[in-house]
Amino acid sequence: MSAQTENFDAEYDIVVIGGGGSGKSAALAAAQAGLGVALLEKQPQTGGSSVFAEGQAAFESSEQKARADTGGPFPTREQAYRRYLEYSHYRANPEVVRMFVDNSAETIDQLRSLGVEYNLVGIYALDQPDELASFHRPEGLGARCQELLAGAIATAGVDVFTSTRVEGLVTDGGAVVGVTARDSDGNSLRVGAKAVIIATGGFVDNPAMIERYAQVGRNARHISPLAPLANTGDGINMALAIGADTDNIGVVQAGPGVRGKAPTSQSAAAGMHPWLWVNHTGRRFTSEDEGLSVANLGTVFARQPGADSFAIIDSDMVDHLVQDGSDVALGDFVPYHGKMTHLVDELEADVEAGIAWKAETIEGLAVAAGFDPAVLAATVGRYNAACADGYDPEFFKPVKYLRPVRRPPFYIVNQSAHATCTCTGLRVSGRLEVLDADWKPIPGLYAVGNDASGLYGDTYTLDVPGSTNGFAHTSGRVAARHAVAAIQGAQNERRAPA
Ligand SMILES: Cc1cc2nc3c(=O)[nH]c(=O)nc-3n(C[C@H](O)[C@H](O)[C@H](O)COP(=O)(O)OP(=O)(O)OC[C@H]3O[C@@H](n4cnc5c(N)ncnc54)[C@H](O)[C@@H]3O)c2cc1C
């Protein structure tokens, strides 16, 4: 035993760092294989960002097969495999993609065996073109999955330590043999393990890492987390500190949001409508129907000055959203045709809070929001002319989204790029082993969920909806399976006669 490895406070077969969907799936699989497992979670409760996830991607699942006559066509594993590689311009890692598409259906069965019931299998954003029908939406959404997984790991005998932040990896002769951690009282702990699985959920809550790595250029610093948590890239950084490599690091799953507001906000949903958007210059910058693809929208917003977009909404639009409901859908956050009954109250509160603006004229709106009145009035004039002509000469927006801005009072809603997660980080093999700069596995170290790269190139594949959450659960399970096999193989080798 080296100085590094002596004096462990506790020893387990496997230590899992992080208790979201990927970490709990890993811990469950390892404990069910009969190994001693500790799960260390820095928050007072497990769940992480996985509690917000609305659904999981899977291919050729039993749920899809059961709906084959009514809900399809459902994607085959081969179609999904090709989609990930083509969408990423072949920057995805075929080994990792194959691992995911081959094992995703089993994840659905495993979650079902814990009590998860799926109430929808299909696409996610109804207006988004070319989506694969991969989205499996559980009753009670991600929160229910995490609750059932938490119960299952307790039953399986996993020792769960909450409010315990892992700070580093302990190595011996190049192999990972444990972790250092700190509990909520500030006590430091050293926990030994034959394998460590990193499941810390990426770095969406670490502005410095976002600025350094996010693949959206200088504006990365303006990206806000959609649901701020504690995913600060700890697992990625501790692996980098012992020589791990990255792969396509910095893919951000970004979409629209209003700073400081929940994803269910109706003023944010109104702003998301593909009508009239301008950036800080007071001019349009895109065909607003790009907003129907959340993956593209994150990139489009992130490229604007300050990563900001300003939606101009007139009172006809407000009445339409209140009386007829939303023209677009975004999973459970923005229901298709859902009537926005709180919209007016919300807009007025936003104006009061200084995050939206209201006026009786476009020039007055410009002054209130800090735009050049002449420029904004010209933009609205050109836009209304395009609506009257039924043709958008600037950005070729489909005619059905050309709704004029006519009736006061007018509002401006300030949207910006918000990230649900980062979904690439460490280079891993198809077995989820963390690789070093020579692409050799670091013995005893695995990475899963948002900490592991492989499924994406430079952006999230929203047209395979549920990818990150499906990947989280599947990669956790598969990593544990390989870690268990490696540990049991090593034990068998030791037992074998000389
Ligand atoms: C609002 C919202 C909606 C989403 N919807 C979807 C969706 O519908 N479909 C989809 O595919 N994805 C969705 N996502 C993305 C989601 O992040 C992923 O789907 C996935 O569930 C992430 O799983 P994970 O296990 O990698 O990370 P998490 O579930 O975030 O778990 C990481 C855990 O690690 C813990 N941790 C971090 N550092 C340490 C440390 N040093 N020591 C100990 N513990 C640590 C964290 O506290 C956290 O509990 C959504 C995200 C958000 C925010």
The ligand as a Tripos MOL2 file, in Angstrom:
@<TRIPOS>MOLECULE
LIG
   53    58     1     0     0
SMALL
NO_CHARGES

@<TRIPOS>ATOM
      1 C1        -34.8770   22.0140  -17.0810 C.3       1 LIG1
      2 C2        -34.1670   20.8440  -17.6940 C.ar      1 LIG1
      3 C3        -34.8600   19.9750  -18.5160 C.ar      1 LIG1
      4 C4        -34.2200   18.9140  -19.1240 C.ar      1 LIG1
      5 N1        -34.9470   18.0830  -19.9270 N.ar      1 LIG1
      6 C5        -34.3500   17.0470  -20.5360 C.ar      1 LIG1
      7 C6        -35.1120   16.1150  -21.3230 C.ar      1 LIG1
      8 O1        -36.3390   16.1930  -21.4100 O.2       1 LIG1
      9 N2        -34.4630   15.1260  -21.9450 N.ar      1 LIG1
     10 C7        -33.1270   14.9900  -21.8650 C.ar      1 LIG1
     11 O2        -32.5920   14.0960  -22.4920 O.2       1 LIG1
     12 N3        -32.3780   15.8090  -21.0710 N.ar      1 LIG1
     13 C8        -32.9580   16.8250  -20.4030 C.ar      1 LIG1
     14 N4        -32.2170   17.6520  -19.5720 N.ar      1 LIG1
     15 C9        -30.7700   17.4540  -19.4550 C.3       1 LIG1
     16 C10       -30.2920   16.6070  -18.2480 C.3       1 LIG1
     17 O3        -29.2430   17.3590  -17.7320 O.3       1 LIG1
     18 C11       -29.7700   15.2860  -18.7230 C.3       1 LIG1
     19 O4        -30.8100   14.7190  -19.4130 O.3       1 LIG1
     20 C12       -29.2910   14.2050  -17.7350 C.3       1 LIG1
     21 O5        -30.3950   13.7570  -16.9910 O.3       1 LIG1
     22 C13       -28.1250   14.5260  -16.8590 C.3       1 LIG1
     23 O6        -27.8220   13.4010  -16.0450 O.3       1 LIG1
     24 P1        -26.4480   13.3020  -15.2490 P.3       1 LIG1
     25 O7        -26.5540   12.1410  -14.3390 O.co2     1 LIG1
     26 O8        -25.3200   13.3620  -16.1940 O.co2     1 LIG1
     27 O9        -26.3810   14.6400  -14.4040 O.3       1 LIG1
     28 P2        -27.3110   15.1710  -13.1270 P.3       1 LIG1
     29 O10       -28.6070   14.4860  -13.1670 O.co2     1 LIG1
     30 O11       -27.2780   16.6180  -13.2260 O.co2     1 LIG1
     31 O12       -26.5000   14.6030  -11.9100 O.3       1 LIG1
     32 C14       -25.2290   15.0750  -11.5340 C.3       1 LIG1
     33 C15       -25.1190   15.0060  -10.0140 C.3       1 LIG1
     34 O13       -23.7540   15.1120   -9.6220 O.3       1 LIG1
     35 C16       -23.7020   15.8880   -8.4320 C.3       1 LIG1
     36 N5        -22.3360   16.3970   -8.2620 N.ar      1 LIG1
     37 C17       -21.7160   17.3470   -8.9880 C.ar      1 LIG1
     38 N6        -20.4630   17.5220   -8.5480 N.ar      1 LIG1
     39 C18       -20.2800   16.6780   -7.5260 C.ar      1 LIG1
     40 C19       -19.1870   16.4140   -6.6350 C.ar      1 LIG1
     41 N7        -18.0190   17.0660   -6.7130 N.pl3     1 LIG1
     42 N8        -19.3480   15.4790   -5.6720 N.ar      1 LIG1
     43 C20       -20.5220   14.8090   -5.5410 C.ar      1 LIG1
     44 N9        -21.5940   15.0350   -6.3290 N.ar      1 LIG1
     45 C21       -21.4650   15.9530   -7.3260 C.ar      1 LIG1
     46 C22       -24.7400   16.9600   -8.6710 C.3       1 LIG1
     47 O14       -25.1230   17.6140   -7.4790 O.3       1 LIG1
     48 C23       -25.8560   16.1420   -9.3130 C.3       1 LIG1
     49 O15       -26.7430   15.6250   -8.3500 O.3       1 LIG1
     50 C24       -32.8420   18.7030  -18.9120 C.ar      1 LIG1
     51 C25       -32.1360   19.5530  -18.0510 C.ar      1 LIG1
     52 C26       -32.7970   20.6010  -17.4330 C.ar      1 LIG1
     53 C27       -32.0220   21.4880  -16.5070 C.3       1 LIG1
@<TRIPOS>BOND
     1     1     2 1
     2     2     3 ar
     3     2    52 ar
     4     3     4 ar
     5     4     5 ar
     6     4    50 ar
     7     5     6 ar
     8     6     7 ar
     9     6    13 1
    10     7     8 2
    11     7     9 ar
    12     9    10 ar
    13    10    11 2
    14    10    12 ar
    15    12    13 ar
    16    13    14 ar
    17    14    15 1
    18    14    50 ar
    19    15    16 1
    20    16    17 1
    21    16    18 1
    22    18    19 1
    23    18    20 1
    24    20    21 1
    25    20    22 1
    26    22    23 1
    27    23    24 1
    28    24    25 2
    29    24    26 1
    30    24    27 1
    31    27    28 1
    32    28    29 2
    33    28    30 1
    34    28    31 1
    35    31    32 1
    36    32    33 1
    37    33    34 1
    38    33    48 1
    39    34    35 1
    40    35    36 1
    41    35    46 1
    42    36    37 ar
    43    36    45 ar
    44    37    38 ar
    45    38    39 ar
    46    39    40 ar
    47    39    45 ar
    48    40    41 1
    49    40    42 ar
    50    42    43 ar
    51    43    44 ar
    52    44    45 ar
    53    46    47 1
    54    46    48 1
    55    48    49 1
    56    50    51 ar
    57    51    52 ar
    58    52    53 1
@<TRIPOS>SUBSTRUCTURE
     1 LIG1         1 GROUP 0 **** ****
